[in-house]
Amino acid sequence: MIATETELKGCFVLEPNVFVDERGYFFESFNQRKFNALVESEVHFVQDNQSFSHYGVVRALHYQLEAYAQAKLVRVLQGRVLDVAVDIRRESETFGKHVAIELSAENKKQLFVPRGFAHGFAVLSESATFFYKCDNFYNKSSEGGIVYNDKELGIDWGLPQTDISVSERDRLLPEFKNAKIA
C-alpha cells in the first residue's frame, strides 16, 4: 500500500497494491499494523459505517466534537464520489483549508481523515456505496457540522448546483465562521 500525505497534515490518500489476473482482482483493504506505520500514528478503529446514495447527493460537512472526535478511513465500494476533508484544527497552519479527491470502486483509493477535520462527499455516479471506519464511537450530543456550500470554504463539489440533493438537516448547518469547532 502506498500512502501519500495531502497538503493537510495528517490527511493521507492510500492506494492498495491490487493483484489482477484472469479471475478478477485481490487487495488487502486494511491491515492495522501497516496502516499505523503508513500514517505514522496509533489509530484503532472501533466502528464501521456504510451508506448508499444516488447521484447528486451531498452528505456534508460533519464531525464530532471533543472527547468524541473521530478519525475516519473512507472508501467507495460501488460508484464514484468526490470526498472532501476540511481542516478545523484552530492551531493548524491549514485551518479552514480542504482537500477533495475522487474515490471510486475502480481506483480503490482510500482517504484517511484524522481527528480535527470535517468530512463530506458528493455522489458523482448514478449511485454509490460508501464505507468508512471510525476510531471513536458516534455520540449524537457531540455532532458538529458546516453547511456544504459555505462561501468561505469555497468547495467545488463537482456537480451542477441544480443536481445537488442535500438533507434538510445538512441545509441548516451553520457557516464555517459560526460553526462550533472547539
N, C-alpha and C positions, 0 to 999 in steps of 0.2 A: 504494500500500500504506500502511496505517495501522499505526503501532507504538505500543503502549500499555505503558508500564513497569508491572509489577506492584508490589506493596508490597515485593518483594525486589529490591534494587538490581541492575541489570544483567539482570534476567529480564523479557523482553518477550513480549506477545501480539501477533502480526502478523496483520492481516486484509487479504487481497488485494482489489484492485479487480477485480470479476468483471463481465464483459461477457456479457449474456444476450440471445439472440434466439430465433427460432423453430427454429433448428438445434441449440441447446444453449447451451453457455457456453464462455468462454475466460478464462484469467487467467494472469498471469506468476507462477509459484510461487517463483521465486528469481532475483535479479539481484544479483551480488556488490557492485557499486558502490552500488546503492540500499540494500541490506541494511546495509552498513557505515555508511552515512550515518544510517540509521534508529536503529541500536543504538549509534551513536557509538563504534565500536570497529573495529579491524582484525582481522577474523576470516577465515581462509582454510580452507575445508573441504577435506578430503583423502580422506574415506571416506563412502560411503553404505551404510546398512543397512536391511533391510526384514524384518518379521516378520508372520506370520499367526497369530491366536489365536482361540479360541472364547469364548463368553460365560463370564464369571466368572473368567477367567484374570487373575491379577495378576502382573506382571513388575516386581519392585521389591525394594529400592531400591538401585540400582547407581551406581558411579562409578569413576573411575580416579585413582590417586594420583600425586603428584609430577610428574615430567617427562612423564608420560603422561596427565595430566588432560585431559579433553575438554569442549569446548563442543558443544552439540547444537542443531540446528534440527529440530523434530519436527512431524509432521503425520499425519493419517489419510487414507488413500486410499479405504478402504471401511469402513463401520461407524461406531461411536462408542466413544470411550474417555474415561475420566477420567484426565487426565495430571497428574502430581504432581512438583514440584521442591522439594527441601529444601536450604536454605542450610547448608552445612557449613564455611563460612569462619569460623574461630575469631575473627578480628578484626572480623567484620561485626556491625553493630547488629541484624541479623535472624538471627543464628546460631541454628540449631535451629527456625526458622520454616519454614512451607511454603506453597506456593500450589497450588491444584487448579483445573483448568479443563477443561471438556468440549471435546474436539476431535472433529470428525466430517467425513465426506465432504461432508455438507450445508453445514456452516458454514465449511468451508475455512480455519479458523483454524490458525495455527502457533504454537508456543511456542519461544522462544529460551531455552535453558538454558545459562548461562555456566559456565566452569570454576569449580570450587569448590562444585558442587551435586550432591546425589544425585538420581536420577531414577527414576521408575517410572510404570506405568499399569495401569489395570483396564479390561477389556473389558465395556462396558455393553450392546452389541448382540449379536445371535446370533453374529456373528464380526466381526473387524476386521483390516484390513491396515494396518500401522503402518510409517511410513517416517521415517528421520532421517539427517541429515548430521552428520558429526563433524569437528572441526578438528584432530584428532590420531589417530594410528593406535592401535588396540587393542593392549594388552600384558597378557597373562594374569597375569604376576607383579605387576602393579600394580592388580589388581582390588580393589575395596572394596565393602562393602555394609552395609545396615542392614535388619533384619527388618521386613517390611511392616507388622506390627501392633504396632510399638513403642508402649508406653503413653505415654511422654514426648512423642512427636511427635503422637499422637492423630489420625492421618489417618483420615478417613471415606472409604472407597473407593467409596461409592455402591452397594454391593452387600450383600445379606444375608450374614452370616458363613457360613451353610450353603452358599451358592453359590460361594464363593471357592475357586479352584484355584491352588495355588502349587507350584512345583517343590521337590523335596527340597533342592536347593542353597539356594534362597531361604528356606525354612523354617529353615535352620540358620544364617542370617546373625545377627551379634550385635545386641544392642540399641544404640540411639544412644549411650548413656553409655559403652559398651565398644568402640565402633567405632574402627578406626584411620582417622583422617581427616587427619592431617598428619605 
